[in-house]
Amino acid sequence: MLIDLHIHQQGHLAQESLLLGQSCEYPIFRPMQAWQWMTQTRSVPDPSDWVRLEVIESWHRCLEDYRLPLGNYAMWENYPIAKQTEKLDSPSQKIEALIKQLDHNFHVFLKEAGVMMMLTSADGNLLYALGEQQPLGSFMSRASARGANWLEPVLGNNGIGTAAELKKPIAFQGMEHYLSVLHPYTTVGYPLLDDAGQLLAVIGLVSSHHQESMNSLFAFLHLICVLVNTDLPLAKNSLAQQRVLEKIPFKAAPKTPDPSDVAAISETLATLVEKAVKLQRYKIPILITGESGVGKDHFVTLIKNAGPRKNAPLIAINCASIPHDLIESELFGYESGSFTGAKSTGKPGKFMLADTGILFLDEIGDMSFDLQSTLLRVLETSEFTPVGGNKPIRVDVQVIAATNVQLLEAVEAGRFRRDLYYRLNGAQIHLQALRERNDKKAIIHHILQRELNAMASEPPFAICPEVIKLFEQHPWPGNIRQLINVIRATLYTASSRFITTQDLPLDFIAELKQQSLLDVARFRLPITQNQLQVMSLSDWELHGIKTALKNCDGNISLTAKKLGITRTTLYKKMEYFGLNKTGDESLLYVAI
């Protein structure tokens, strides 16, 4: 049996959407800058700025029509995406049954390619997943469970949900996704329509390995759609499947290191994980401290996977991102009809969802003062009452809190309850800033290699020694989060396979220039090391803004865009530092 493996006209739409970034029409393809600009301004950039029109249109729907949360801290990791699967109609049942007939050959092909294939119903509910398995407890493991909903109003734009919305094949890669949790993936969707044009189901591919094997995977996706549309006997013939799959050339996806391997490169980190695991066994509250970007959320995942509650839920909530009047219902849930706009079925709170598992309270220092007493009572009794309810509920929850502020100072200032501080601070674990860690170089090389492996480019990237040296010497005021963002921005926007300093992001270059200016100032007017540590972050910000203003010839809109901040924020910082539009300022400011 011969099967035509060429992508037909409609399939080209999705394939070209991934290749568009390298076309002459979009010489600057920078979804990272566009997405960061959107998170800063809470507005979608113009279609001509950095990304494709399909991405802009889908972002508009997510932001304005669905009003989905936006940003790295929107806590999508624990967002409720599973819906009860309704009784399937006859076409959906037939499609699901046909795909389930596909022999293990298809599963092996997908797994070796590092790809997961999904079948969803017309209403977006996941019916079946085949291929690459996702780490237990991860967001994608929940998103690949039966009943998870992939429609745009739930998961933002993605190949599957957007294909259902537009009824045409489409693909999104990396930071083209609205959800930050989908940024590591490429998603492709292919809608199955009946003769009247009504949507029956969507077949999709999800991969963490971008671009390189996509031609082969589109051929594979086309093969699946041919089988579903024509009900060929190939689905029941294992040998025929193997012969056809052998005609689809693909390069096996490199296996990226397990995130838990990060602990292995640092004895200090491994020791901290071991300490936290012991604390969990006795249900001792843990308070994690450290600067923003040091990886507190990742550390919680490490200790959860290594601890006694590794098979239980990990529920995270960012106390700073939830409106004051909603945080109580978010933590404790509410009964039906308890307030205007409440769901008729009620809603379980984070404490209920975390029962038998771990509740991670991030940015605990920003929790409202009046709610702190309620939280203290729950921590002491392990009981809470949902909003609008009258019956207390008892739970078994291990609480882990994190903050990047000095809670004792907040206690002395009257912003944080002293009794709650000591209740949360059963044991404190401090994560050092990247610049302070003795394994800084090992971490930089580990993350750089991980990102290179994830891209799996052919030919592979080569990085000039000067770039490596700059990475190693930079103080990284934004810590590991900044390091990852700079590496990804450098790799994804590089002009060639040989990475030079010309490929580094503009904001990173500004920081490098500022570092050089600080060295000059220290030589002219020596100051103590302690003074340098206190002033350095402010000085970097000052000269970063000055450099951007000069490079943009005083254009405030362009400067704000380059820096990734709003015009209002830029004006406030200029006023704070006493800068005008020219950005001229004496170097003596550094030493004052």
C-alpha positions in Angstrom: 0.0 0.0 0.0 1.4 3.4 -1.0 0.5 6.5 1.0 1.2 10.0 -0.3 3.2 11.6 2.5 3.4 15.0 1.0 1.6 17.8 3.0 -1.5 19.0 1.2 -2.4 22.6 0.7 -4.1 23.1 4.0 -1.3 21.4 5.9 1.2 23.9 4.5 -0.5 26.7 6.6 0.7 25.2 9.8 4.1 24.3 8.5 4.7 27.7 7.1 3.7 29.4 10.3 6.8 27.8 12.0 9.1 28.7 9.2 7.9 32.3 8.8 10.4 33.6 11.4 13.2 33.0 9.0 11.5 34.6 6.0 12.4 37.9 4.5 9.0 39.3 5.4 9.9 39.1 9.1 13.7 39.9 9.3 13.3 40.4 13.1 11.4 37.5 14.6 11.4 38.2 18.3 8.4 36.7 20.1 10.4 37.0 23.4 10.5 40.7 23.1 6.9 40.9 22.0 5.7 38.8 24.8 7.7 40.7 27.4 6.4 43.9 26.0 2.8 42.7 26.3 3.4 41.6 29.9 4.8 45.0 30.8 2.2 47.2 29.0 -0.8 44.9 29.3 -1.4 45.5 25.6 -0.8 43.6 22.4 2.0 44.9 20.1 1.3 46.0 16.6 1.4 43.2 13.9 4.5 44.6 12.4 6.4 44.3 15.7 8.3 41.1 16.0 5.6 38.4 15.5 3.2 37.0 13.0 -0.4 38.3 12.5 -1.9 35.0 13.7 0.0 35.3 17.0 -1.2 39.0 17.4 -4.8 38.1 16.7 -4.8 35.1 19.1 -3.1 37.3 21.8 -5.9 39.8 21.4 -8.5 37.1 22.0 -6.6 35.9 25.1 -6.1 39.3 26.6 -9.3 41.1 25.7 -12.0 38.5 25.0 -11.0 35.8 27.5 -9.2 38.1 30.0 -6.7 35.4 30.9 -4.0 36.1 33.5 -0.7 37.2 32.0 2.9 36.9 33.0 5.5 34.4 34.4 3.8 34.6 37.8 0.2 33.9 36.8 0.6 30.5 38.5 -0.6 28.5 35.5 1.2 25.5 36.9 -1.9 24.8 39.0 -4.6 26.4 37.0 -7.7 24.2 36.8 -7.7 22.9 33.2 -9.5 19.6 33.6 -13.2 19.4 32.8 -15.5 16.5 33.1 -15.6 14.7 29.8 -19.1 14.7 28.4 -20.6 11.7 26.7 -19.0 11.5 23.2 -21.0 11.7 20.1 -20.7 9.0 17.4 -18.0 10.7 15.2 -15.8 11.4 18.2 -16.1 7.8 19.4 -15.3 6.5 15.9 -12.2 8.7 15.6 -11.0 7.8 19.1 -11.5 4.1 18.5 -9.6 4.3 15.2 -6.6 6.1 16.7 -6.5 3.6 19.6 -6.1 0.8 17.0 -2.8 2.3 15.9 -0.1 -0.2 17.0 2.8 0.5 19.3 4.8 1.5 16.2 3.2 4.9 16.3 3.9 5.2 20.0 7.6 4.3 19.5 7.9 6.8 16.6 6.4 9.6 18.6 8.5 8.8 21.7 11.7 8.7 19.9 10.9 12.0 18.2 10.1 13.5 21.6 6.6 14.3 20.6 3.2 13.7 22.1 0.1 13.3 19.9 -3.3 14.4 21.2 -6.9 13.9 20.1 -9.4 16.4 21.5 -13.2 16.6 20.9 -14.8 19.6 19.3 -15.3 21.2 22.7 -11.6 20.9 23.4 -11.6 18.0 25.9 -8.6 15.7 25.6 -9.8 12.2 24.6 -6.5 10.4 24.0 -2.7 11.0 24.1 0.0 8.9 22.6 3.8 9.1 22.6 6.2 11.1 24.7 5.3 10.9 28.4 5.5 14.0 30.6 7.2 14.2 34.0 4.8 13.3 36.8 3.4 16.4 38.6 4.4 18.8 35.8 1.9 21.1 34.1 2.1 19.2 30.9 1.3 15.9 32.7 -2.0 17.4 33.8 -2.6 18.9 30.4 -2.1 15.5 28.8 -4.6 13.7 31.1 -8.0 12.7 29.8 -10.5 15.5 30.3 -8.0 18.4 30.1 -9.4 21.2 28.0 -7.2 22.8 25.3 -9.5 25.5 24.0 -8.2 29.0 23.8 -10.3 30.4 26.7 -8.7 27.8 29.0 -5.1 27.4 27.8 -4.6 30.5 25.7 -3.5 30.2 22.1 -2.0 26.9 21.1 -1.9 24.7 18.1 -4.9 22.6 19.2 -7.2 25.2 20.7 -6.5 27.7 18.0 -7.1 25.1 15.2 -10.5 24.5 16.8 -11.2 28.2 16.9 -10.1 28.9 13.3 -11.0 25.5 11.8 -7.7 25.4 10.0 -4.2 23.9 10.7 -2.0 26.1 12.7 1.2 26.0 14.9 2.8 28.0 17.6 6.4 27.8 18.9 7.9 28.9 22.2 7.0 32.4 23.3 4.4 32.7 20.6 2.1 31.1 23.2 0.2 33.4 25.5 0.8 31.1 28.5 4.3 31.2 29.9 4.0 27.5 30.9 3.7 26.6 27.2 6.8 28.5 26.2 9.1 25.4 26.2 6.8 23.7 23.6 5.8 23.7 20.0 2.1 22.9 19.5 0.5 22.0 16.2 -3.2 21.4 15.5 -5.1 19.9 12.6 -8.9 20.1 12.7 -11.1 17.3 11.4 -14.2 18.7 9.7 -17.3 17.0 8.3 -18.7 17.7 4.8 -20.7 20.6 6.1 -17.6 22.2 7.7 -18.5 21.4 11.2 -15.7 20.6 13.6 -15.6 16.9 14.7 -12.3 16.8 16.6 -8.7 18.1 16.5 -5.5 16.1 16.2 -2.4 17.8 17.6 1.3 17.5 18.3 3.1 18.8 21.3 6.9 18.8 21.4 9.6 20.5 23.4 12.1 20.2 20.5 11.6 23.0 18.0 11.7 23.1 14.3 14.3 20.6 13.3 12.1 17.5 12.9 8.9 19.4 12.0 8.9 18.5 8.3 8.8 14.8 9.3 6.3 15.4 12.0 4.0 17.2 9.6 4.2 14.2 7.3 3.3 12.0 10.3 0.4 14.3 11.2 -0.8 14.2 7.6 -0.7 10.4 7.7 -2.8 10.2 10.8 -5.4 12.6 9.3 -5.5 10.5 6.1 -6.2 7.4 8.2 -9.0 9.1 10.1 -10.6 10.6 7.0 -10.5 7.4 4.9 -10.5 4.7 7.5 -7.8 2.8 5.7 -6.9 -0.7 6.9 -3.4 0.5 7.6 -4.6 1.2 11.2 -5.1 -2.5 11.8 -1.9 -3.8 10.1 1.2 -3.5 12.2 3.7 -4.5 9.5 2.1 -1.9 7.1 2.4 0.7 9.8 6.1 0.0 10.3 6.8 0.1 6.5 5.1 3.5 6.2 6.7 5.0 9.2 10.1 4.0 7.9 9.5 6.3 5.0 9.3 9.3 7.3 12.8 10.4 8.0 13.4 12.1 11.3 16.2 12.7 13.8 15.6 11.3 17.2 15.1 14.0 19.7 18.0 14.6 22.2 17.0 13.9 25.7 17.4 17.0 27.8 18.6 16.5 31.4 15.9 16.0 34.0 15.3 19.2 36.0 16.1 17.4 39.2 19.7 16.9 37.9 20.4 20.6 38.7 20.7 19.5 42.3 23.5 17.1 41.4 25.8 19.9 40.0 25.8 21.6 43.4 26.6 19.9 46.7 25.1 22.9 48.5 21.8 22.7 46.7 21.7 18.9 47.2 22.2 19.5 50.9 19.4 22.0 51.1 17.1 19.6 49.3 17.9 16.9 51.7 17.3 19.2 54.7 13.9 20.2 53.3 12.9 16.6 52.8 13.6 15.8 56.4 11.5 18.8 57.5 8.6 17.6 55.4 8.6 14.2 57.2 7.7 16.0 60.4 5.4 18.5 58.7 7.5 21.5 59.8 6.6 24.7 57.9 9.4 25.9 55.6 10.2 29.5 54.7 12.4 30.0 51.6 14.1 33.3 51.3 16.2 34.8 48.5 16.3 37.5 45.8 13.8 37.5 43.0 14.8 35.1 40.2 17.0 32.7 42.3 14.6 29.8 41.6 12.5 29.4 44.7 9.6 27.9 42.8 12.0 25.4 41.1 13.5 24.5 44.5 10.0 23.7 45.8 9.5 21.4 42.9 12.8 19.7 43.6 12.0 19.1 47.3 8.5 18.0 46.5 9.7 15.3 44.0 12.3 14.1 46.5 10.0 14.1 49.5 7.3 11.9 51.1 4.6 13.8 49.2 6.0 13.4 45.8 2.8 11.7 44.4 0.5 14.2 46.0 -0.6 17.6 44.6 1.7 20.7 44.6 -0.5 23.8 44.6 1.1 27.2 44.3 -0.4 30.6 44.8 1.2 34.0 44.3 0.0 36.2 47.2 1.1 39.3 45.3 -0.8 38.6 42.1 -4.3 38.0 43.5 -6.6 40.9 44.1 -7.2 41.7 47.8 -10.9 40.9 47.6 -10.4 37.5 46.0 -7.5 36.0 47.9 -9.7 34.6 50.6 -11.9 32.8 48.1 -8.8 31.6 46.3 -7.3 30.1 49.4 -10.4 28.7 51.0 -12.9 28.4 48.1 -16.6 29.3 48.3 -20.0 27.8 48.4 -22.6 28.2 45.6 -24.3 31.6 45.6 -22.0 33.0 48.3 -21.5 36.3 46.4 -22.4 37.9 43.1 -20.7 36.2 40.2 -20.0 33.0 42.1 -20.3 29.8 40.2 -23.5 27.9 40.9 -21.5 24.8 41.8 -19.1 26.6 44.1 -15.3 26.4 43.9 -12.7 24.5 45.9 -9.9 26.7 47.3 -6.2 26.1 47.2 -6.1 24.5 50.6 -8.7 21.9 49.5 -6.8 21.2 46.3 -3.6 20.8 48.2 -5.0 18.2 50.7 -2.4 15.5 51.4 0.1 17.5 49.4 2.0 20.8 49.4 0.7 24.4 49.4 3.3 26.8 48.1 2.6 30.4 49.2 4.9 32.6 47.0 5.6 36.3 47.9 4.0 35.7 51.3 5.3 39.1 52.4 2.7 40.8 50.1 -0.3 39.1 51.7 -2.9 41.6 53.1 -2.6 42.2 56.8 -6.3 41.4 57.6 -6.0 38.0 55.9 -2.9 37.0 57.8 -4.8 36.3 61.0 -7.1 34.0 59.0 -4.2 32.2 57.5 -2.6 31.8 61.0 -5.7 30.2 62.3 -5.8 27.7 59.5 -2.1 26.8 59.9 -2.7 26.2 63.7 -5.9 24.1 63.3 -5.6 22.6 59.8 -9.2 23.6 59.4 -10.9 26.3 57.3 -14.4 27.4 56.3 -15.1 28.2 52.6 -16.6 31.7 51.9 -20.3 31.5 52.4 -20.0 28.1 54.2 -20.8 27.2 57.8 -19.0 23.9 58.2 -15.3 23.7 58.8 -13.2 21.4 56.6 -10.1 19.7 57.8 -7.1 19.1 55.5 -3.6 17.7 55.7 -1.3 20.2 54.0 2.4 20.9 54.1 2.9 24.6 53.9 6.0 26.1 52.2 6.2 29.9 52.0 8.7 32.0 50.0 9.6 35.7 50.0 12.2 38.0 48.5 11.7 40.7 51.2 13.0 40.9 54.8 10.0 39.6 56.7 11.5 40.7 60.1 11.7 44.3 58.8 8.0 44.0 57.7 7.2 42.7 61.2 8.9 45.6 62.9 7.2 48.0 60.5 3.8 46.5 61.5 3.1 45.1 57.9 3.4 41.5 58.9 2.1 39.6 61.9 4.9 38.5 64.2 3.0 35.3 65.2 2.4 34.3 61.6 6.1 34.9 60.8 7.2 32.5 63.5 4.5 30.0 62.4 5.7 30.0 58.8 9.3 30.1 59.8 9.5 26.6 61.2 12.8 26.3 59.4 14.3 28.8 57.0 16.2 27.9 53.8 18.1 30.7 52.1 18.9 30.4 48.4 21.9 32.5 47.4 22.0 34.9 44.5 23.7 33.6 41.4 26.6 36.0 41.8 27.3 34.7 45.3 27.3 31.0 44.5 30.6 29.2 44.3 29.2 27.0 41.5 28.1 29.9 39.4 30.1 28.9 36.3 28.8 25.3 36.5 25.2 26.5 36.7 25.8 28.8 33.7 27.3 26.1 31.6 24.6 23.6 32.7 21.7 25.9 31.7 23.5 26.9 28.5 23.9 23.3 27.5 20.4 22.4 28.4 19.0 25.2 26.2 21.3 24.1 23.3 20.1 20.5 23.7 16.5 21.6 23.7 17.0 23.4 20.4 18.7 20.4 18.8 19.9 22.5 15.9 21.6 21.0 12.9 24.3 22.2 12.3 24.8 22.8 16.0 25.4 26.2 17.5 29.0 27.4 18.2 29.5 30.1 20.8 32.6 32.3 20.7 34.7 32.3 23.9 34.1 36.0 24.4 30.3 35.4 24.9 31.1 32.6 27.4 33.5 34.8 29.3 30.8 37.6 29.5 28.3 35.1 30.8 30.7 33.9 33.5 31.8 37.3 34.6 28.4 39.0 34.6 26.9 39.5 38.1 23.4 38.6 36.9 21.3 41.0 39.1 18.2 39.1 37.9 19.7 35.8 38.9 18.9 32.5 37.2 15.7 33.9 35.6 17.6 36.6 33.9 20.3 34.1 32.8 17.7 31.8 31.2 16.0 34.7 29.4 19.3 36.1 28.0 20.4 32.7 26.8 17.1 32.0 25.1 16.9 35.5 23.5 20.5 35.1 22.2 19.9 31.6 20.7 16.5 32.2 19.2 17.3 35.5 17.6 20.9 34.7 16.4 21.7 35.7 12.9 23.8 32.6 12.3 24.9 29.3 14.0 28.0 31.1 15.3 27.0 33.1 18.4 29.0 36.3 18.9 28.5 39.4 21.1 26.5 41.0 18.2 23.7 38.4 19.0 23.4 39.4 22.7 20.1 41.3 23.7 20.3 45.0 23.9 19.4 45.2 27.5 22.1 42.8 28.4 24.6 44.9 26.4 23.5 47.9 28.3 24.3 46.1 31.6 27.7 45.2 30.2 28.4 48.8 29.3 27.3 49.8 32.8 29.7 47.3 34.4 32.6 48.9 32.4 31.5 52.4 33.6 31.4 51.2 37.2 35.0 49.9 36.9 36.1 53.4 35.8 34.3 55.1 38.7 35.8 52.7 41.2 39.3 53.6 39.8 38.7 57.3 40.1 36.9 57.4 43.4 37.6 54.3 45.4 34.8 53.2 47.8 34.4 50.2 50.1 33.2 46.8 48.9 30.1 47.1 51.1 29.1 50.3 49.5 29.5 48.8 46.1 27.2 45.9 47.0 24.5 48.3 48.2 24.7 50.7 45.2 25.4 48.3 42.3 21.8 47.4 41.3 20.7 51.0 41.3 23.8 52.0 39.4 23.2 49.3 36.7 19.6 50.5 36.3 20.7 54.2 36.0 23.3 53.5 33.3 21.0 51.1 31.5 18.4 53.8 31.1 21.0 56.4 30.2 22.5 54.1 27.5 19.0 53.3 26.1 18.1 57.0 26.0 21.2 57.9 24.1 20.9 55.0 21.6 17.3 56.0 20.9 18.1 59.7 20.6 15.8 60.7 23.4 12.7 58.9 21.9 10.8 57.9 25.1 8.5 55.4 23.4 11.3 53.6 21.7 13.5 53.7 24.8 10.7 52.2 26.9 10.2 49.5 24.3 13.9 48.6 24.2 14.0 48.4 28.0 10.8 46.4 28.2 9.0 48.8 30.5 6.1 51.2 30.1 6.5 54.9 29.3 5.0 55.8 32.7 7.6 53.7 34.5 10.4 55.2 32.4 9.4 58.7 33.2 9.3 57.8 36.9 12.7 56.3 36.8 14.1 59.3 34.9 12.6 61.6 37.5 14.1 59.5 40.3 17.6 59.6 38.8 17.3 63.2 37.7 17.8 62.4 34.0 16.6 64.3 31.0 15.9 62.9 27.5 19.5 63.2 26.5 20.5 60.8 29.3 23.6 62.9 30.1 24.8 62.4 33.6 28.1 62.7 35.4 30.0 59.5 36.3 30.5 61.0 39.8 26.9 59.9 40.6 28.2 56.4 40.9 30.5 57.2 43.8 28.2 59.6 45.7 
